[in-house]
């Protein structure tokens, strides 16, 4: 390998490890996403032409930031030669001003700022996830589009609109102050969890899991925890690690879903479980547990159980009670019903589920009817179970889930009705 | 940077709920913004029943009774503010007393393009 090839490879590695940090600092300095992205590009292009001759600078990251900034200033000056420079741009172009801070203490803050800007609650959830994946995780629009099964043009437009709103409404580039931090952090955690869930249970299509989005979300949470050590961030990271630890056991080679009950626990990722459990303990001892920590604790109870039969259902129901107290959502209540069915039996759970369904919030939610069907099946009320399975089937577009429900429906249809009369009255 | 905070509320909620703000509270909040140099203009509006809509089409003036759009929530007032950025504007908006019973729409002001 020649000297030049070595330098090119070094620049390529620097791009992989440093480009997001450099970009985040350039966005702070230039206060404009597009300008900063162009500057980042120009800085790496300059490195490719200059470093083979002059050698790699002592602090490559600082060199890239400073070069990118000067390229952007050049660009602004060329564009505005005949126009009036705005005060803001004039201040930016004042090259006599002290060299902007690019030291290592400051740069992690820039990435944290960028995360809070991309996840600002004044952007729609779709815009937040697309922008975060693009700017923080460095996925391109094609990659994001294929992860979300939509057209690259749709994602590109979403990102362009989000950037326009950031610029026009002047969404600042800052880490929120202590009084707002928890609310804003919630918005960031929501984005990370949305990305994870899209990867963990793809909402439609052939594959039940799309690992790369789940990995991306875990990577993002690790970065966030590094930049902002906080029990809620740790709790979310633990939750994702624990759920993801089961990904190899969740489907068989044919892509069929295997429910937790029948999973081969040998296939669970023990390293991820150990780290997840450790993080749950840290988060629980750090103060009152938030919603992600409680969900992680529930997942940890499953991870601890040597087999399905030995699951500590009393502990799980107790954790769901705490979770419901903080997050009174019908989906959480549904999950609690499932746990309750193993602690107190399917008949008691079914009574609670029917009350929940009567409230109407879960009318279009496939898992609600899949659960109802499962409880009825366990109670050997097969005709009613079959009807609930059919309803559940009509509410999902995900092929592996459809296959699972279809299989259970077939089993219920094979069972003879308990008595002609009861079936007739129930149908 | 200039933002406008448009106060929307169902007119019955604006005055009729236990949490509905009284005029002195609104005046005091506006004064506190004025003291900090953050309020450029602002007022409460008379009920929507007093609204008149004007249109000019083909040089012809059309005057009709009522607001432009019939919605559940009506425009009840506005604050033109000067804020450093959207976060500061949102902090100011959440302190506007009718936010408790209605909603505040925060919009950046657009500079007219004159060249």
Interface residues (C-beta under 8 A of the other chain):
Chain A: X120 X122 X168 X169 X170 X171 X172 X174 X176 X180
Chain B: X1 X84 X85 X86 X87 X90 X91 X107 X108
